Amino acid sequence: MKPLPSLLGLLALVAGIASAAVPPAPAVRLDALGDPLPKDAVARLGSSRFRCAALDPSDLALSADGKIAAVLDTDGGRPRVALIDPATGLTTRFFDAEDAV
């Protein structure tokens, strides 16, 4: 009757070694608005929301229901249309706009 306790002890030892070998996942740091920070950053000065390099006010269009704002964004050199949620300021999608300019 001794093999059962020693088998359980061996399984417990193996399980302990296996769980100790897996390093914990690094915590994702967030800014005050809940947006993820870049690697090694400890804080964000300002906000990453409502960021776009619109040329003038005519580069902005609001949907009929007011839930999406489309902005011609030239930040980074390539023109693109950014869709922004006006309530949160988060960019939801980008589309290339090479032929639009």
Secondary structure, 3 states (H helix, E strand, C coil): CCHHHHHHHHHHHHHHHHHHHCCCCCCCCECCCCCECCCCCCCCCCCCCCCCCCCCHHHEEECCCCCCEEEEECCCCCCEEEEECCCCCCEEEEEECHHHC
